[in-house]
Amino acid sequence: MRTCPVLAVASGLALFAALIGAAPVWAHHSFGATFDANKPVSITGVLTKVQWTNPHSHLYLDVKDKDGAVVAWVFEGYPSVVLYRTGWSRDGTIKIGDTLTVVGWRARDDSPFALGREVTLPSGKHLFFGPLSGTGEGAAVAPGN
């Protein structure tokens, strides 16, 4: 039995498109899979890098530990479009070298990785960077506001 080449190519392309479209779903995770609501953190450090990406943005801070050694921390937060809607600007909110304080929840594996909830800017202004603890899909506004 012969296979129609057009049908075979179309089927292959459809399978490829389905797999590529599902890739972001595979990469996304729930709060509880990565972070621990029982491990809140408040970390102050110097901003070394910002990634305005989807499905999560990331802040990279150099943080001095209790012995004076520098530890590179990574904070995961909302996608860039949500950050923009909640008051962030790529060109004006923060810059490399700024000292920031990030409040959030530490990774389950105790690595220097956390879900960031709120960032205190050098000016003292507070902005949300990520969701409430729980599913990782919390609201972008403070409870009661």
N, C-alpha and C positions, 0 to 999 in steps of 0.2 A: 504494500500500500504506500502510495506516495503522499508526502505532506506538501501542502501549498506553501511555497516560500514566503508569500506575502503574509499569510496567517501566522506562520512561525515567527517572523520578524515582529509582527504586531503583538503577538503574545509575549515575546521576550521583552519588548519595550514596555508593555503594560506591567509586567512583573518587576522590571527595573524601577519604573516610576513608583510603584507601590512600596518597594523596599526603601527607596530614597526618601519618600514622603514620611515613612515611619521612623526614620533615623532620629529626628528630634524627640519623638516620644520615647525611644529607647534611652536617650541621653538624659531626659528629665527625671527627677526624683522627688519623693515626698520629703517633708521636713524630717520625719522620724527615721527615715532610712539613713540620713547622713548626720543630722544634728540632734543634740540632746537638750530638751527643755529644762532639765535639771542641772545644766552647766551654763548658767548665764555668765557673760564676760563683759567687761568694760576695759577696752584697750586703747592706750594713747601711743601714737607713733608718728613717724614722718612718712608722708605719702611718697612712694617711689614709682607707682604706675597705676593707671586707670584703664579698665577695659569697658567700653560702652557697647556691650554685646547682648544678643538674645540667645537663649531665654534668660540669662542672668548677666548682670554687670558685675565687675569685680574691682575692689580696691586693694592695693598692695601697700602695706605699711612696714617699715623697719621699726621694730620695737625693742627697747632695751629690757632684758630680763633682770631679775633680782641680783645677778652677779655682774651685770654690766655688759653681757654679751648681746649682740644684736640678733634678733630672731625675725625672720621674714614671715609676716602674717598675711593671709588672704581672706578677704571678706566678700561673701557672695550676697547679691541683692537683686532688686527688681531689674527688669529689662530697661534699656535706655528710654524707651517711649514713656514708660510709667514714671521714671525719674524726672523726665522733662515736665510731665504734667503735675508733679508734686513740688516743683520749684528748682530743680537742678538745671544747670546750663553747662554744656561741654566746655565753653570758653571762659566762664566767669566764676563758677561756684567754687572750684578747688583748683590748685595747681601743684605740680610736683614740688616737693620741699615743704608743703604746708604740714603743720602738726594738727592731727585730727584725733578725736576720741570717738570710737565706735562701740556701741552697745549692741549685744546680740547673744547668740548661743553657740557654744563651741561644738566642734565636730565630735562625734562619738568616739573616734579613735585617738582623741587628745592631741592630734596634730595641730599646728598653728593655722587652723582653718575654721571659719565661723560664718554663720548666717548673720549678716549685719541688719539691725533693725533701725537704729537711729545714729546719725553722725552729728557730732558737734564740730562746727567749722571754727577756724581761727578767730572769727568775729564774735563767737559765742552763740551764733544762730544754730538751731537744731533743725535737721531735715531727715525725713524718713528715707532709708536706703533699701529696706526690705520688709517683708511681711511679719506679722505676729508669729510667735511659735505655734506649732500645730501642724497643719497640713502644708504649710509653705505657700498657701494661696490667700493669706489674710488680706484685709482691706488696707488701702494706702492712706488711711486717715486714722488718727488716734481714736480709741474707744470713747464714745460720748461726744465727739465733735461732729 
